[in-house]
Amino acid sequence: MADLEERLAEIVGAAHVLTGDAITEELTHDEALTASPHRPAAVVRPRTTAEVAAIVALVAELGVPVTARGSGTGLSGACIPSEDGVLVSFERMADIVELDLDNHVAVVQPGVTLERLDEATAAVGMVYPVFPGESSASLGGNVATNAGGMRAIKYGVTRHQVLGLEAVTGTGEVIRAGGKFVKSSSGYDLTQLIVGSEGTLALVTEATLRLYPRPAHSATLLAPFPTLEAATSTVPTIVGSGIGPLLVEYIDLISMSGIVANAGIDLGVSEEVREQALAYLVVVLEQRRDDRLTEDVEELAILLAELGALDVYVLPPNAGAALISAREKAFWAAKAAGADDIVDVVVPRASIAPYITAVADLAGETASLVVGCGHVGDGNVHLSVFQPDAEVRSVLVRDMIELGVAMGGAVSGEHGLGTEKREHFLALTDPDKLALLRRIKTAFDPAGILNPEVAL
């Protein structure tokens, strides 16, 4: 250990190598509810790509596991270090290298937060559209987990916004893939292979991201429905209408009550409607011009009424912004309420209604409470599981995930597999596919040192 610490200090300076009690508790975990924290042998804070490459080359030589960490806001345990390993914290690699307005891209280091990038792009009338609900999240972490969020229905997820990467492989080699261009038919797409790989293939040291013009006008519509199935079944029609919403979210009655109470929001819903509503649909529209936005709002309001909404409310800007902000913090509300686990299964959007109905049956069979909200526009269902019995909960969560996969979905829509969903993925994935994924891992990381706790 002394030799490792000394050699790491030679690379980044002694002040940027932490060991023992100097490693703070927050560096031992992320926000996953069920994961166990691990204290690594050392935390190292590089400033340059060359330093990252030297760190990886060193740990590969010594056979020491290495895990990358951004802001630690993940929900799957993907950045929890190995107890005998090295944690690479990217807090010092936090430069916005370039805002290229001619090519509509931002070039950023992995430690840049979403909040900082949003402030910088807003100043020039542009926007990076992926926002998974936590502004302190880092772009490196977003790339590693292929983060999504509420805006994915319009803009897609991180994968759709990453044009190029600089990364360090498990051998310490620095590679560049992609660039400031929007299409290429030139060999394997290493950029997209690395996105979502949770630090098991390479450590991302720079990302080239798409930017878009920032619309000046937006409106939030709230539609109460008599049942959750009635609310979620509207989505294919809304998406197919051509209106092009920025986000379409469902919120069940219990979650909405908690969100409104925690945020202290008055949404103006009449008592008569509240007594009938068991679920809510929240739709946000945006446009360059106010008159076009008004037309879209009127068209969508009529459509929602035709689809069975008890009423349709166009929220005042402050209330709309407060509701969206509170919805983005739904995880923290669930955590404060004592949730035992979070499931983020994704299914085809037309399967959301039957999936939620089937989950309710599973919850009833196990005397569990399962509530939530989700990015219903793209089929991503976020469910908070309240079941203190770990054995019962384990079976319930597996059944919920297996049900989603059977309906044509996937284990995780945006949180990633990490350590907490890895077991489910391994159990539900074709062995031949797993074997191929492992061969790819070996090509990038022959010594198997990159995030081995998460590797498949």
PLY file of the C-alpha trace (Angstrom):
ply
format ascii 1.0
element vertex 456
property float x
property float y
property float z
element edge 455
property int vertex1
property int vertex2
end_header
0.00 0.00 0.00
2.83 2.39 0.84
4.41 1.72 -2.55
1.08 2.32 -4.34
0.52 5.59 -2.46
4.03 6.78 -3.23
3.77 5.99 -6.93
0.35 7.63 -7.21
1.78 10.73 -5.51
4.50 10.85 -8.15
1.76 11.12 -10.80
-0.67 13.66 -9.28
1.15 15.09 -6.27
0.87 13.95 -2.67
-1.93 16.44 -1.93
-4.20 14.63 -4.37
-3.81 11.12 -3.02
-6.07 10.30 -0.08
-5.76 7.26 2.16
-7.10 6.08 5.52
-9.10 8.64 7.48
-8.53 11.27 4.79
-11.05 9.38 2.64
-14.41 10.92 3.53
-17.53 8.82 4.01
-19.22 10.29 0.93
-16.51 8.78 -1.29
-17.45 5.26 -0.18
-20.92 5.12 -1.76
-23.40 6.63 -4.18
-27.15 7.14 -3.61
-28.25 3.51 -4.16
-30.61 2.54 -1.33
-29.50 -1.07 -1.06
-25.74 -0.85 -1.68
-23.03 -1.28 0.96
-20.30 1.40 1.14
-16.67 0.42 0.53
-13.60 2.37 1.59
-10.92 2.08 -1.11
-7.21 1.73 -0.47
-6.69 5.16 -2.04
-8.53 8.03 -3.69
-6.66 9.87 -6.41
-7.66 13.18 -7.99
-6.08 13.68 -11.43
-6.07 16.97 -13.34
-5.22 15.81 -16.86
-5.82 12.92 -19.23
-2.11 12.11 -19.09
-2.38 11.68 -15.32
-5.41 9.39 -15.71
-3.51 7.29 -18.23
-0.53 7.01 -15.89
-2.78 6.02 -12.99
-4.48 3.27 -15.00
-1.17 1.99 -16.36
0.14 1.77 -12.79
-2.83 -0.09 -11.32
-2.87 -2.43 -14.33
0.76 -3.25 -13.64
-0.03 -3.94 -9.99
-3.35 -5.69 -10.61
-5.25 -3.18 -8.44
-8.95 -2.50 -9.21
-9.85 1.06 -10.24
-13.24 2.79 -10.20
-14.19 6.17 -11.66
-16.35 8.66 -9.74
-18.03 11.90 -10.68
-20.52 13.50 -8.28
-21.71 10.22 -6.75
-25.39 10.86 -7.50
-26.01 7.48 -9.16
-28.68 5.08 -7.92
-27.18 1.70 -8.78
-23.87 1.42 -6.92
-21.83 1.84 -10.10
-19.20 4.14 -8.58
-18.70 2.31 -5.27
-15.00 1.40 -5.15
-13.42 -1.95 -4.39
-12.15 -2.15 -0.82
-8.62 -2.92 -2.01
-8.81 -0.64 -5.02
-8.22 2.91 -6.21
-11.01 5.43 -6.69
-10.37 8.02 -9.41
-12.31 11.15 -8.48
-12.76 13.57 -11.38
-13.51 16.64 -9.25
-10.40 18.46 -10.54
-11.15 17.66 -14.20
-14.11 20.02 -14.42
-13.39 22.36 -17.33
-15.78 23.33 -20.09
-13.09 23.07 -22.72
-15.09 24.69 -25.50
-18.52 25.92 -26.54
-18.44 25.65 -30.33
-21.55 27.51 -31.46
-20.85 27.03 -35.17
-20.94 23.25 -34.77
-23.46 23.29 -31.90
-21.31 21.27 -29.51
-19.81 21.55 -26.06
-16.52 19.86 -25.20
-16.33 19.08 -21.48
-14.22 17.25 -18.95
-15.95 14.54 -16.89
-16.21 16.55 -13.66
-18.36 19.30 -15.19
-21.80 19.29 -13.58
-25.09 19.60 -15.42
-25.81 22.81 -13.51
-22.58 24.44 -14.66
-23.04 23.39 -18.27
-26.64 24.61 -18.24
-25.57 28.02 -16.95
-22.88 28.29 -19.62
-25.15 27.24 -22.49
-28.05 29.44 -21.32
-25.76 32.46 -21.58
-25.39 31.83 -25.32
-28.99 30.76 -26.02
-28.24 27.04 -26.26
-29.11 23.99 -24.16
-27.73 20.55 -23.43
-31.07 18.74 -23.12
-30.35 15.67 -20.99
-31.35 16.27 -17.39
-31.83 13.17 -15.22
-33.16 15.11 -12.24
-30.05 16.07 -10.29
-28.23 19.22 -11.37
-25.12 18.34 -9.35
-24.61 15.18 -11.42
-21.43 15.15 -13.51
-21.24 14.70 -17.26
-18.75 11.86 -16.80
-21.24 9.99 -14.64
-24.03 10.71 -17.11
-21.95 9.29 -19.95
-20.96 6.24 -17.91
-24.58 5.37 -17.08
-26.23 6.64 -20.28
-28.40 8.89 -18.13
-31.89 9.80 -19.32
-34.48 11.87 -17.53
-37.82 13.48 -18.25
-36.78 15.16 -21.50
-35.85 11.90 -23.21
-39.19 11.71 -25.04
-38.13 14.70 -27.16
-34.34 14.67 -27.14
-33.38 11.11 -26.29
-30.88 10.01 -23.64
-27.17 10.70 -23.18
-26.27 8.20 -25.90
-28.04 10.36 -28.47
-26.11 13.48 -27.43
-22.52 12.22 -27.25
-20.72 12.82 -30.54
-17.23 11.95 -29.40
-15.09 10.87 -26.48
-11.56 10.84 -25.20
-11.02 7.88 -22.90
-8.37 5.79 -21.18
-8.63 2.02 -21.64
-7.67 -0.61 -19.07
-4.12 -0.71 -20.45
-3.56 3.01 -19.93
-3.91 3.83 -23.62
-5.64 7.08 -24.58
-8.13 6.79 -27.42
-10.31 9.30 -29.24
-13.55 8.28 -30.90
-16.06 10.38 -32.82
-15.80 14.15 -32.94
-17.65 17.32 -33.92
-19.53 15.58 -36.71
-23.00 14.07 -36.63
-22.55 10.95 -38.72
-19.87 8.46 -39.61
-19.65 5.09 -41.34
-15.98 4.61 -40.52
-15.42 1.45 -38.52
-16.82 0.37 -35.15
-18.51 3.09 -33.11
-16.35 3.06 -29.98
-18.09 6.17 -28.68
-21.40 4.42 -28.34
-19.77 1.29 -26.96
-18.23 3.26 -24.10
-21.39 5.27 -23.33
-23.32 3.35 -20.68
-20.47 0.95 -19.88
-20.26 2.24 -16.27
-16.48 2.58 -16.27
-15.87 -1.08 -17.09
-14.37 -0.47 -20.55
-12.63 2.89 -20.18
-12.41 6.04 -18.07
-13.89 8.98 -20.00
-11.69 12.07 -19.79
-13.50 14.32 -22.29
-16.85 14.33 -24.07
-18.13 16.19 -27.12
-21.85 16.87 -26.68
-24.66 18.10 -28.92
-26.21 21.48 -28.17
-29.61 22.78 -29.30
-31.24 26.21 -29.51
-32.95 26.96 -26.19
-36.72 27.53 -26.71
-37.94 30.74 -25.14
-41.48 29.66 -24.25
-42.91 26.70 -22.32
-46.13 25.59 -20.66
-47.02 22.88 -18.15
-50.33 21.01 -18.37
-51.70 18.89 -15.53
-54.38 16.30 -16.28
-55.98 14.28 -13.44
-57.38 10.85 -14.37
-59.74 8.46 -12.56
-57.22 5.58 -12.73
-53.53 5.13 -13.30
-54.25 2.90 -16.29
-56.41 5.63 -17.83
-53.55 8.13 -17.47
-50.81 5.92 -18.88
-52.90 4.55 -21.75
-53.12 8.06 -23.25
-49.43 8.23 -24.03
-49.32 6.52 -27.46
-52.02 8.93 -28.68
-50.23 11.99 -27.28
-46.91 10.95 -28.78
-48.57 10.14 -32.09
-50.36 13.50 -32.25
-47.33 15.32 -33.59
-47.45 17.95 -30.85
-43.97 16.92 -29.71
-43.98 17.35 -25.90
-40.78 18.05 -24.01
-41.85 15.61 -21.31
-44.79 13.37 -20.43
-44.81 12.13 -16.84
-47.26 10.05 -14.84
-47.56 10.47 -11.08
-49.75 8.19 -8.99
-51.98 9.55 -6.24
-49.71 8.71 -3.31
-46.63 10.11 -5.00
-48.46 13.27 -6.05
-49.67 13.84 -2.50
-46.11 13.53 -1.22
-44.67 15.76 -3.94
-47.22 18.52 -3.40
-46.92 18.37 0.40
-43.11 18.38 0.41
-42.89 21.26 -2.05
-45.82 23.24 -0.64
-47.40 23.67 -4.08
-50.97 24.72 -4.76
-51.86 23.33 -8.20
-55.37 24.74 -8.20
-57.06 21.36 -8.58
-60.61 21.51 -7.28
-61.63 19.37 -4.33
-64.20 17.57 -6.47
-61.55 16.53 -8.99
-59.04 15.57 -6.28
-61.61 13.19 -4.79
-61.96 11.38 -8.12
-58.34 11.43 -9.31
-56.10 8.43 -8.72
-53.36 9.50 -11.11
-52.00 12.55 -12.89
-50.37 13.18 -16.23
-47.93 16.08 -16.47
-47.03 17.34 -19.95
-44.62 20.15 -20.75
-44.58 21.83 -24.15
-41.97 24.25 -25.48
-41.78 26.46 -28.55
-39.71 29.26 -30.05
-42.76 31.51 -30.35
-45.54 32.22 -27.89
-48.34 32.05 -30.45
-47.28 28.59 -31.56
-47.10 27.46 -27.95
-50.65 28.72 -27.36
-51.89 26.68 -30.34
-50.14 23.54 -29.06
-51.55 24.00 -25.55
-55.10 24.36 -26.85
-54.77 21.31 -29.09
-53.31 19.16 -26.31
-55.92 20.27 -23.76
-58.70 19.20 -26.11
-56.96 15.89 -26.77
-56.49 15.15 -23.05
-60.16 15.83 -22.39
-61.13 13.48 -25.22
-58.84 10.82 -23.73
-60.70 10.86 -20.41
-59.01 13.49 -18.25
-61.21 14.69 -15.42
-60.03 18.20 -16.16
-57.02 19.93 -17.73
-55.07 22.65 -15.96
-52.54 24.95 -17.60
-50.40 25.76 -14.61
-49.05 29.24 -13.91
-45.33 29.38 -14.74
-44.22 29.39 -11.10
-46.46 26.45 -10.16
-45.43 24.53 -13.27
-41.74 25.02 -12.57
-42.24 24.07 -8.92
-44.08 20.87 -9.87
-41.39 19.79 -12.32
-38.67 20.59 -9.82
-40.49 18.59 -7.15
-41.03 15.70 -9.57
-37.30 15.68 -10.31
-36.68 15.26 -6.59
-39.15 12.39 -6.22
-36.34 9.98 -5.36
-35.34 12.09 -2.37
-38.95 12.23 -1.23
-39.19 8.43 -1.50
-35.92 8.02 0.37
-37.11 10.33 3.14
-40.35 8.35 3.36
-38.38 5.16 4.00
-38.42 3.42 0.60
-36.45 0.18 0.67
-35.59 0.01 -3.04
-36.08 1.82 -6.34
-36.90 0.04 -9.60
-36.46 1.77 -12.97
-37.68 -0.83 -15.44
-38.35 0.34 -19.00
-41.02 -1.23 -21.21
-42.49 -0.33 -24.62
-44.69 2.71 -23.96
-47.84 0.87 -25.07
-47.13 -1.73 -22.35
-46.98 0.73 -19.46
-50.62 0.37 -18.42
-50.65 -3.46 -18.27
-47.21 -3.46 -16.61
-48.33 -1.17 -13.80
-51.51 -3.21 -13.31
-49.48 -6.41 -13.04
-47.03 -4.79 -10.60
-49.94 -3.79 -8.37
-50.96 -7.45 -8.25
-47.41 -8.50 -7.31
-47.32 -5.88 -4.56
-50.64 -7.10 -3.17
-49.48 -10.70 -3.12
-46.47 -9.76 -0.96
-48.21 -7.17 1.26
-45.85 -4.54 -0.14
-46.44 -0.92 -1.06
-45.22 -0.01 -4.55
-45.79 3.58 -5.67
-44.17 5.91 -8.10
-44.01 8.07 -11.13
-42.14 7.81 -14.36
-41.13 9.03 -17.76
-44.24 7.53 -19.24
-43.50 9.12 -22.62
-40.58 6.76 -23.15
-41.75 3.79 -21.09
-39.42 4.34 -18.13
-41.26 3.39 -14.94
-39.82 4.53 -11.58
-41.25 2.60 -8.67
-40.49 2.97 -4.97
-40.73 -0.33 -3.11
-41.70 -0.31 0.57
-41.06 -3.80 1.94
-38.72 -4.07 4.94
-38.34 -7.86 4.73
-35.22 -8.22 2.57
-36.07 -11.74 1.43
-39.62 -10.86 0.38
-38.40 -7.66 -1.26
-35.73 -9.49 -3.24
-38.30 -11.84 -4.75
-40.72 -8.99 -5.46
-38.09 -6.84 -7.20
-36.92 -9.79 -9.29
-40.52 -10.52 -10.30
-41.08 -6.85 -11.22
-37.96 -6.75 -13.35
-38.63 -10.13 -14.96
-42.14 -9.00 -15.80
-40.81 -5.88 -17.52
-38.28 -7.86 -19.54
-40.98 -10.36 -20.56
-43.04 -7.45 -21.91
-40.19 -6.48 -24.20
-38.43 -4.13 -21.79
-35.09 -3.97 -19.99
-33.78 -4.21 -16.44
-32.84 -0.53 -16.17
-34.08 2.41 -18.19
-31.57 4.99 -16.95
-30.05 4.27 -13.54
-27.72 1.60 -14.88
-26.96 -1.88 -13.57
-24.14 -1.05 -11.16
-23.75 -3.53 -8.34
-27.44 -3.52 -7.43
-29.10 -4.58 -10.71
-26.20 -6.62 -12.08
-27.53 -9.87 -10.64
-30.91 -9.40 -12.35
-29.27 -8.65 -15.70
-27.07 -11.74 -15.48
-30.06 -13.94 -14.64
-32.25 -12.62 -17.47
-29.72 -12.25 -20.30
-28.89 -14.81 -22.98
-25.60 -16.60 -22.09
-24.21 -16.16 -25.60
-24.78 -12.42 -25.36
-23.05 -12.33 -21.98
-20.08 -14.21 -23.40
-19.77 -11.65 -26.20
-19.98 -8.74 -23.72
-17.21 -10.33 -21.68
-14.97 -10.70 -24.74
-15.48 -7.00 -25.47
-14.56 -6.20 -21.87
-11.35 -8.21 -22.21
-10.38 -6.33 -25.38
-10.62 -2.99 -23.57
-9.37 -4.20 -20.18
-7.27 -7.37 -20.44
-6.23 -7.25 -16.77
-9.85 -6.87 -15.62
-9.09 -3.92 -13.34
-11.78 -1.45 -14.47
-14.70 -1.43 -12.03
-14.66 -5.23 -11.52
-17.52 -5.11 -8.97
-19.81 -3.97 -11.80
-18.32 -5.85 -14.75
-20.49 -8.56 -16.27
0 1
1 2
2 3
3 4
4 5
5 6
6 7
7 8
8 9
9 10
10 11
11 12
12 13
13 14
14 15
15 16
16 17
17 18
18 19
19 20
20 21
21 22
22 23
23 24
24 25
25 26
26 27
27 28
28 29
29 30
30 31
31 32
32 33
33 34
34 35
35 36
36 37
37 38
38 39
39 40
40 41
41 42
42 43
43 44
44 45
45 46
46 47
47 48
48 49
49 50
50 51
51 52
52 53
53 54
54 55
55 56
56 57
57 58
58 59
59 60
60 61
61 62
62 63
63 64
64 65
65 66
66 67
67 68
68 69
69 70
70 71
71 72
72 73
73 74
74 75
75 76
76 77
77 78
78 79
79 80
80 81
81 82
82 83
83 84
84 85
85 86
86 87
87 88
88 89
89 90
90 91
91 92
92 93
93 94
94 95
95 96
96 97
97 98
98 99
99 100
100 101
101 102
102 103
103 104
104 105
105 106
106 107
107 108
108 109
109 110
110 111
111 112
112 113
113 114
114 115
115 116
116 117
117 118
118 119
119 120
120 121
121 122
122 123
123 124
124 125
125 126
126 127
127 128
128 129
129 130
130 131
131 132
132 133
133 134
134 135
135 136
136 137
137 138
138 139
139 140
140 141
141 142
142 143
143 144
144 145
145 146
146 147
147 148
148 149
149 150
150 151
151 152
152 153
153 154
154 155
155 156
156 157
157 158
158 159
159 160
160 161
161 162
162 163
163 164
164 165
165 166
166 167
167 168
168 169
169 170
170 171
171 172
172 173
173 174
174 175
175 176
176 177
177 178
178 179
179 180
180 181
181 182
182 183
183 184
184 185
185 186
186 187
187 188
188 189
189 190
190 191
191 192
192 193
193 194
194 195
195 196
196 197
197 198
198 199
199 200
200 201
201 202
202 203
203 204
204 205
205 206
206 207
207 208
208 209
209 210
210 211
211 212
212 213
213 214
214 215
215 216
216 217
217 218
218 219
219 220
220 221
221 222
222 223
223 224
224 225
225 226
226 227
227 228
228 229
229 230
230 231
231 232
232 233
233 234
234 235
235 236
236 237
237 238
238 239
239 240
240 241
241 242
242 243
243 244
244 245
245 246
246 247
247 248
248 249
249 250
250 251
251 252
252 253
253 254
254 255
255 256
256 257
257 258
258 259
259 260
260 261
261 262
262 263
263 264
264 265
265 266
266 267
267 268
268 269
269 270
270 271
271 272
272 273
273 274
274 275
275 276
276 277
277 278
278 279
279 280
280 281
281 282
282 283
283 284
284 285
285 286
286 287
287 288
288 289
289 290
290 291
291 292
292 293
293 294
294 295
295 296
296 297
297 298
298 299
299 300
300 301
301 302
302 303
303 304
304 305
305 306
306 307
307 308
308 309
309 310
310 311
311 312
312 313
313 314
314 315
315 316
316 317
317 318
318 319
319 320
320 321
321 322
322 323
323 324
324 325
325 326
326 327
327 328
328 329
329 330
330 331
331 332
332 333
333 334
334 335
335 336
336 337
337 338
338 339
339 340
340 341
341 342
342 343
343 344
344 345
345 346
346 347
347 348
348 349
349 350
350 351
351 352
352 353
353 354
354 355
355 356
356 357
357 358
358 359
359 360
360 361
361 362
362 363
363 364
364 365
365 366
366 367
367 368
368 369
369 370
370 371
371 372
372 373
373 374
374 375
375 376
376 377
377 378
378 379
379 380
380 381
381 382
382 383
383 384
384 385
385 386
386 387
387 388
388 389
389 390
390 391
391 392
392 393
393 394
394 395
395 396
396 397
397 398
398 399
399 400
400 401
401 402
402 403
403 404
404 405
405 406
406 407
407 408
408 409
409 410
410 411
411 412
412 413
413 414
414 415
415 416
416 417
417 418
418 419
419 420
420 421
421 422
422 423
423 424
424 425
425 426
426 427
427 428
428 429
429 430
430 431
431 432
432 433
433 434
434 435
435 436
436 437
437 438
438 439
439 440
440 441
441 442
442 443
443 444
444 445
445 446
446 447
447 448
448 449
449 450
450 451
451 452
452 453
453 454
454 455
